[in-house]
Amino acid sequence: MEEYRLQGRGGLGIKVAKLAEERGDLVGALIVQEEDEVLVVMEGGKVVRSSVAGVPAKGRDTMGVIFAKPDKNDRIIEVARNSERGLEARNRRRMT
């Protein structure tokens, strides 16, 4: 977030990514922590779960990261941060 300056009235926006047509469309963007997981939900019901820790940090003007590629007749309908990640460990700490 530190790489983005505040926009005032009349601001024209800030470039977020280099989008190349052969890589497909941007389907989501999230602010995450290293201990988070990203969930990619396909229209056909498949869910791909990826750890953020395994993804190299990128600058704001990059092509981004591909977390999942849908099958030929499928499409991504949602990208979300797994909010339940680590709940078991947190609950155990509260009980002790």
DSSP file (Angstrom, degrees, kcal/mol; ACC not computed):
  #  RESIDUE AA STRUCTURE BP1 BP2  ACC     N-H-->O    O-->H-N    N-H-->O    O-->H-N    TCO  KAPPA ALPHA  PHI   PSI    X-CA   Y-CA   Z-CA
    1    1 A M    >         0   0    0      0, 0.0     3,-1.7     0, 0.0    30,-0.0   0.000 360.0 360.0 360.0 -26.3    0.0    0.0    0.0
    2    2 A E  T 3   +     0   0    0      1,-0.3     0, 0.0     3,-0.0     0, 0.0   0.748 360.0  65.2 -64.0 -21.5    3.0    2.3    0.6
    3    3 A E  T 3  S+     0   0    0      2,-0.1     2,-0.5     0, 0.0    -1,-0.3   0.572  88.0  81.9 -78.1  -8.5    3.6    2.4   -3.2
    4    4 A Y    <   -     0   0    0     -3,-1.7     2,-0.2    10,-0.0     3,-0.0  -0.859  69.5-149.1-103.4 126.3    0.3    4.2   -3.9
    5    5 A R        -     0   0    0     -2,-0.5     2,-0.2     1,-0.1    -2,-0.1  -0.547  30.5 -96.1 -86.1 157.0    0.1    7.9   -3.4
    6    6 A L        -     0   0    0     -2,-0.2     2,-0.5     1,-0.0    -1,-0.1  -0.478  36.5-135.2 -69.6 141.6   -3.1    9.6   -2.4
    7    7 A Q        -     0   0    0     -2,-0.2     2,-0.1     4,-0.1     3,-0.1  -0.858  18.1-159.5-100.7 133.1   -5.2   11.0   -5.3
    8    8 A G    >   -     0   0    0     -2,-0.5     3,-2.1     1,-0.2     2,-0.1  -0.335  44.8 -55.0 -95.9-175.8   -6.7   14.4   -5.0
    9    9 A R  T 3  S+     0   0    0      1,-0.3    -1,-0.2    -2,-0.1     3,-0.1  -0.396 129.6  23.5 -60.6 133.0   -9.6   15.9   -6.9
   10   10 A G  T 3  S+     0   0    0      1,-0.3    -1,-0.3    -2,-0.1     2,-0.1   0.500  86.9 152.8  86.2   4.0   -8.9   15.6  -10.6
   11   11 A G    <   -     0   0    0     -3,-2.1    -1,-0.3     1,-0.1     3,-0.1  -0.382  40.3-148.3 -65.9 145.7   -6.6   12.7  -10.2
   12   12 A L        -     0   0    0      1,-0.3    -1,-0.1    -3,-0.1     2,-0.1   0.329  45.7-105.2 -99.4   6.8   -6.4   10.4  -13.2
   13   13 A G        -     0   0    0      2,-0.0     2,-0.4     1,-0.0    -1,-0.3  -0.303  30.4 -86.9  98.3 176.2   -5.7    7.2  -11.2
   14   14 A I        -     0   0    0     -2,-0.1     2,-0.2    -3,-0.1   -10,-0.0  -0.994  35.4-114.3-131.3 132.2   -2.7    5.0  -10.6
   15   15 A K        +     0   0    0     -2,-0.4     3,-0.1     1,-0.2    -2,-0.0  -0.468  32.4 179.1 -66.6 131.5   -1.5    2.1  -12.8
   16   16 A V        -     0   0    0      1,-0.3    46,-0.6    -2,-0.2     2,-0.3   0.773  55.8  -0.5-105.8 -35.3   -1.9   -1.2  -10.9
   17   17 A A  B     -a   62   0A   0     44,-0.2     2,-0.8    46,-0.1    -1,-0.3  -0.988  60.4-113.7-154.9 157.9   -0.7   -3.9  -13.3
   18   18 A K        -     0   0    0     44,-2.3     2,-0.6    -2,-0.3    43,-0.0  -0.884  38.3-159.3 -93.5 109.1    0.6   -4.7  -16.8
   19   19 A L        -     0   0    0     -2,-0.8     2,-0.5     7,-0.0     6,-0.1  -0.825   7.1-167.8 -98.5 119.4   -2.2   -6.6  -18.3
   20   20 A A    >>  -     0   0    0     -2,-0.6     3,-1.8     4,-0.2     4,-0.6  -0.909  20.7-138.6-106.2 128.7   -1.2   -8.8  -21.3
   21   21 A E  G >4 S+     0   0    0     -2,-0.5     3,-1.2     1,-0.3    -1,-0.1   0.835 101.1  59.5 -55.5 -37.7   -4.0  -10.3  -23.4
   22   22 A E  G 34 S+     0   0    0      1,-0.3    -1,-0.3    -3,-0.0     3,-0.1   0.693 102.3  54.6 -68.6 -16.9   -2.4  -13.7  -23.7
   23   23 A R  G <4 S-     0   0    0     -3,-1.8    -1,-0.3     1,-0.3    -2,-0.2   0.573 111.6-122.5 -89.8 -10.6   -2.3  -14.1  -19.9
   24   24 A G    <<  -     0   0    0     -3,-1.2    -1,-0.3    -4,-0.6    -4,-0.2  -0.429  40.8 -41.0  97.9-175.7   -6.1  -13.5  -19.6
   25   25 A D        -     0   0    0     -2,-0.1     2,-0.5    -3,-0.1    -5,-0.0  -0.460  55.5-104.5 -88.3 158.0   -8.1  -10.9  -17.6
   26   26 A L        +     0   0    0     -2,-0.1     3,-0.1     1,-0.1    -1,-0.1  -0.731  38.8 176.9 -76.8 123.2   -7.5   -9.6  -14.1
   27   27 A V        -     0   0    0     -2,-0.5     2,-0.3     1,-0.3    52,-0.2   0.537  56.7  -9.0-109.5  -9.5  -10.2  -11.4  -12.0
   28   28 A G        -     0   0    0     50,-0.1     2,-0.3     2,-0.0    -1,-0.3  -0.949  46.2-154.8-178.1 159.2   -9.3  -10.1   -8.5
   29   29 A A        -     0   0    0     -2,-0.3     2,-0.3    50,-0.2    50,-0.1  -0.989  18.8-177.6-145.5 138.4   -7.0   -8.2   -6.3
   30   30 A L        -     0   0    0     -2,-0.3     2,-0.6    50,-0.1    50,-0.0  -0.960  29.1-131.8-137.0 151.4   -6.5   -8.6   -2.5
   31   31 A I        +     0   0    0     -2,-0.3     2,-0.3   -30,-0.0    50,-0.1  -0.938  46.1 170.2 -98.4 119.6   -4.5   -7.1    0.3
   32   32 A V        -     0   0    0     -2,-0.6     2,-0.3     4,-0.1     6,-0.0  -0.825  32.6-129.2-130.5 164.8   -3.1  -10.1    2.2
   33   33 A Q    >   -     0   0    0     -2,-0.3     3,-1.8     4,-0.1    19,-0.2  -0.738  37.1-106.2-106.4 161.5   -0.7  -11.0    4.9
   34   34 A E  T 3  S+     0   0    0     -2,-0.3    19,-0.6     1,-0.3    21,-0.1   0.789 119.5  54.3 -60.3 -28.9    2.0  -13.7    4.5
   35   35 A E  T 3  S+     0   0    0     17,-0.1    -1,-0.3    16,-0.1     2,-0.0   0.486  92.4 100.6 -85.4  -1.4    0.1  -16.2    6.7
   36   36 A D    <   -     0   0    0     -3,-1.8    16,-2.3    15,-0.1    17,-0.5  -0.264  61.2-141.7 -78.6 166.4   -3.1  -15.9    4.6
   37   37 A E  E     -B   51   0B   0     45,-0.4    45,-2.8    14,-0.2     2,-0.4  -0.938   9.7-139.0-122.6 150.6   -4.4  -18.2    1.9
   38   38 A V  E     -BC  50  81B   0     12,-3.1    12,-2.5    -2,-0.3     2,-0.5  -0.936  12.3-155.5-110.8 133.7   -6.2  -17.2   -1.3
   39   39 A L  E     -BC  49  80B   0     41,-3.5    41,-2.6    -2,-0.4     2,-0.5  -0.928   3.8-165.0-109.5 130.8   -9.2  -19.2   -2.5
   40   40 A V  E     -BC  48  79B   0      8,-2.6     8,-2.7    -2,-0.5     2,-0.5  -0.973  10.0-159.0-115.2 120.3  -10.1  -19.2   -6.2
   41   41 A V  E     -BC  47  78B   0     37,-2.8    36,-2.9    -2,-0.5    37,-1.4  -0.870   3.4-152.5-106.3 126.8  -13.6  -20.5   -6.9
   42   42 A M  E >   - C   0  76B   0      4,-3.1     3,-1.9    -2,-0.5    34,-0.2  -0.641  25.2-119.7 -94.4 153.3  -14.6  -21.8  -10.3
   43   43 A E  T 3  S+     0   0    0     32,-3.0    33,-0.1     1,-0.3    -1,-0.1   0.839 114.0  59.6 -58.1 -34.8  -18.1  -21.7  -11.8
   44   44 A G  T 3  S-     0   0    0     31,-0.2    -1,-0.3     2,-0.1    32,-0.1   0.479 124.9-100.4 -75.8  -2.2  -18.0  -25.6  -12.0
   45   45 A G  S <  S+     0   0    0     -3,-1.9     2,-0.2     1,-0.3    -2,-0.1   0.276  77.2 136.2 104.4 -10.7  -17.5  -25.8   -8.2
   46   46 A K        -     0   0    0     -5,-0.1    -4,-3.1     1,-0.0     2,-0.5  -0.491  36.7-159.4 -71.6 138.8  -13.7  -26.4   -8.1
   47   47 A V  E     -B   41   0B   0     -6,-0.2     2,-0.5    -2,-0.2    -6,-0.2  -0.986   3.0-158.9-122.1 127.2  -11.9  -24.4   -5.4
   48   48 A V  E     -B   40   0B   0     -8,-2.7    -8,-2.6    -2,-0.5     2,-0.5  -0.924   8.1-162.1-106.8 125.6   -8.1  -23.8   -5.6
   49   49 A R  E     +B   39   0B   0     -2,-0.5     2,-0.4   -10,-0.2   -10,-0.2  -0.929  11.4 178.9-111.8 126.5   -6.4  -22.9   -2.3
   50   50 A S  E     -B   38   0B   0    -12,-2.5   -12,-3.1    -2,-0.5     2,-0.4  -0.985  26.7-126.1-131.9 139.2   -3.0  -21.3   -2.3
   51   51 A S  E >   -B   37   0B   0     -2,-0.4     3,-0.9   -14,-0.2   -14,-0.2  -0.666  11.1-145.9 -80.8 132.7   -0.7  -20.1    0.4
   52   52 A V  G >  S+     0   0    0    -16,-2.3     3,-2.1    -2,-0.4    -1,-0.1   0.828  95.7  69.2 -65.6 -32.2    0.4  -16.5    0.1
   53   53 A A  G 3  S+     0   0    0    -19,-0.6    -1,-0.2   -17,-0.5   -18,-0.1   0.771  94.6  56.3 -59.4 -26.2    3.8  -17.4    1.7
   54   54 A G  G <  S+     0   0    0     -3,-0.9    -1,-0.3   -20,-0.1    -2,-0.2   0.399  91.4  86.6 -87.1   3.3    4.7  -19.4   -1.5
   55   55 A V  S <  S-     0   0    0     -3,-2.1     3,-0.1   -21,-0.1     2,-0.1  -0.903  81.0-123.3-108.0 126.0    4.1  -16.4   -3.8
   56   56 A P        -     0   0    0      0, 0.0     2,-0.1     0, 0.0    -2,-0.1  -0.388  33.9-103.3 -66.4 143.7    7.0  -14.0   -4.4
   57   57 A A        -     0   0    0     -2,-0.1     2,-0.3     1,-0.0     0, 0.0  -0.408  41.5-160.5 -65.2 140.0    6.3  -10.3   -3.6
   58   58 A K        -     0   0    0     -2,-0.1     2,-0.1    -3,-0.1     4,-0.0  -0.865  16.4-115.0-121.7 155.5    5.7   -8.2   -6.7
   59   59 A G    >   -     0   0    0     -2,-0.3     3,-0.5     1,-0.1     5,-0.2  -0.271  38.0-103.0 -77.1 175.0    5.8   -4.5   -7.3
   60   60 A R  T 3  S+     0   0    0      1,-0.2     2,-0.4   -43,-0.1    -1,-0.1   0.724 114.9  57.1 -77.6 -19.3    2.7   -2.7   -8.2
   61   61 A D  T 3  S+     0   0    0    -44,-0.1    -1,-0.2     2,-0.0   -44,-0.2  -0.413  87.0 107.3-108.6  56.2    3.5   -2.4  -11.9
   62   62 A T  B <  S-a   17   0A   0    -46,-0.6   -44,-2.3    -3,-0.5     3,-0.1  -0.640  82.9-103.2-121.8 179.5    3.9   -6.1  -12.7
   63   63 A M        -     0   0    0      1,-0.3   -43,-0.1   -46,-0.2   -46,-0.1   0.484  60.5-137.7 -83.6  -2.7    1.9   -8.8  -14.5
   64   64 A G        -     0   0    0     -5,-0.2     2,-0.4   -45,-0.0    -1,-0.3  -0.300  26.0 -61.6  81.2-165.7    0.7  -10.3  -11.2
   65   65 A V        -     0   0    0     -3,-0.1     2,-0.7    -2,-0.0   -10,-0.0  -0.965  33.0-136.7-126.4 137.1    0.4  -13.9  -10.2
   66   66 A I        +     0   0    0     -2,-0.4     3,-0.1     1,-0.2    -2,-0.0  -0.856  24.0 173.7 -93.6 114.2   -1.7  -16.7  -11.7
   67   67 A F        +     0   0    0     -2,-0.7     2,-0.3     1,-0.3    -1,-0.2   0.772  66.9   0.6 -88.8 -30.1   -3.2  -18.6   -8.8
   68   68 A A        -     0   0    0    -20,-0.0    -1,-0.3   -18,-0.0     8,-0.1  -0.988  54.5-148.0-159.3 147.1   -5.5  -20.8  -11.0
   69   69 A K        -     0   0    0     -2,-0.3     6,-0.1    -3,-0.1     2,-0.0  -0.983  26.9-133.8-118.4 121.9   -6.4  -21.5  -14.6
   70   70 A P        -     0   0    0      0, 0.0     6,-0.1     0, 0.0    -2,-0.0  -0.334  27.5-100.4 -70.8 155.5   -9.9  -22.6  -15.3
   71   71 A D    >   -     0   0    0      1,-0.1     3,-1.9     4,-0.1     0, 0.0  -0.172  48.1 -88.5 -64.6 170.2  -10.6  -25.6  -17.6
   72   72 A K  T 3  S+     0   0    0      1,-0.3    -1,-0.1     3,-0.0     0, 0.0   0.856 127.1  33.5 -53.8 -44.0  -11.7  -24.8  -21.1
   73   73 A N  T 3  S+     0   0    0      2,-0.0    -1,-0.3   -29,-0.0     2,-0.2   0.107 110.3  79.3-102.3  22.0  -15.5  -24.6  -20.4
   74   74 A D    <   -     0   0    0     -3,-1.9     2,-0.3   -31,-0.1   -32,-0.0  -0.729  57.3-163.2-120.3 169.8  -15.1  -23.2  -16.8
   75   75 A R        -     0   0    0     -2,-0.2   -32,-3.0    -6,-0.1     2,-0.4  -0.990  28.3-102.5-152.0 156.6  -14.5  -19.7  -15.5
   76   76 A I  E     +C   42   0B   0     -2,-0.3   -34,-0.2   -34,-0.2     3,-0.1  -0.659  33.6 173.9 -80.0 130.0  -13.4  -18.1  -12.2
   77   77 A I  E     +     0   0B   0    -36,-2.9     2,-0.3    -2,-0.4   -35,-0.2   0.581  62.6  18.3-111.3 -15.0  -16.3  -16.5  -10.3
   78   78 A E  E     -C   41   0B   0    -37,-1.4   -37,-2.8     2,-0.0     2,-0.4  -0.979  47.0-168.2-158.3 142.0  -14.6  -15.5   -7.1
   79   79 A V  E     +C   40   0B   0     -2,-0.3     2,-0.3   -39,-0.2   -39,-0.2  -0.998  30.1 162.5-127.3 126.7  -11.2  -14.8   -5.6
   80   80 A A  E     -C   39   0B   0    -41,-2.6   -41,-3.5    -2,-0.4     2,-0.4  -0.966  41.7-110.4-145.3 157.1  -11.1  -14.4   -1.8
   81   81 A R  E     -C   38   0B   0     -2,-0.3     2,-1.0   -43,-0.2   -43,-0.2  -0.749  41.1-115.9 -84.4 134.8   -8.8  -14.4    1.2
   82   82 A N    >   -     0   0    0    -45,-2.8     3,-1.0    -2,-0.4   -45,-0.4  -0.617  31.8-174.0 -74.6 102.5   -9.4  -17.5    3.4
   83   83 A S  T 3  S+     0   0    0     -2,-1.0    -1,-0.2     1,-0.2    -2,-0.0   0.625  77.8  60.6 -76.1 -12.5  -10.7  -15.9    6.6
   84   84 A E  T >  S+     0   0    0      2,-0.1     3,-2.0    -3,-0.1     4,-0.3   0.469  72.2 125.7 -93.4  -2.1  -10.7  -19.2    8.5
   85   85 A R  T <  S+     0   0    0     -3,-1.0   -50,-0.0     1,-0.3   -48,-0.0  -0.364  83.1   5.0 -58.7 125.7   -7.0  -19.8    8.1
   86   86 A G  T 3> S+     0   0    0     -2,-0.1     4,-2.0     1,-0.0    -1,-0.3   0.526  87.2 127.7  80.3   6.0   -5.5  -20.4   11.5
   87   87 A L  H <> S+     0   0    0     -3,-2.0     4,-2.7     1,-0.2     5,-0.2   0.886  71.2  54.8 -62.9 -37.9   -8.7  -20.3   13.5
   88   88 A E  H  > S+     0   0    0     -4,-0.3     4,-2.2     1,-0.2    -1,-0.2   0.926 109.3  46.6 -61.5 -44.8   -8.0  -23.7   15.1
   89   89 A A  H  > S+     0   0    0      2,-0.2     4,-2.0     1,-0.2    -1,-0.2   0.900 113.3  49.2 -64.9 -40.3   -4.6  -22.4   16.4
   90   90 A R  H  X S+     0   0    0     -4,-2.0     4,-1.8     1,-0.2    -2,-0.2   0.907 111.2  49.3 -65.4 -41.2   -6.2  -19.2   17.7
   91   91 A N  H  X S+     0   0    0     -4,-2.7     4,-1.5     1,-0.2    -2,-0.2   0.883 109.2  52.5 -65.9 -38.0   -9.0  -21.0   19.5
   92   92 A R  H  X S+     0   0    0     -4,-2.2     4,-1.0     1,-0.2    -1,-0.2   0.905 107.7  52.0 -63.3 -41.3   -6.5  -23.4   21.1
   93   93 A R  H  < S+     0   0    0     -4,-2.0     3,-0.4     1,-0.2    -1,-0.2   0.881 108.4  51.2 -63.4 -38.4   -4.5  -20.4   22.4
   94   94 A R  H  < S+     0   0    0     -4,-1.8    -1,-0.2     1,-0.2    -2,-0.2   0.839 106.7  54.7 -67.0 -33.1   -7.6  -18.9   23.9
   95   95 A M  H  <        0   0    0     -4,-1.5    -1,-0.2     1,-0.2    -2,-0.2   0.709 360.0 360.0 -75.3 -20.8   -8.5  -22.1   25.7
   96   96 A T     <        0   0    0     -4,-1.0    -1,-0.2    -3,-0.4    -2,-0.2   0.464 360.0 360.0 -93.2 360.0   -5.1  -22.4   27.5
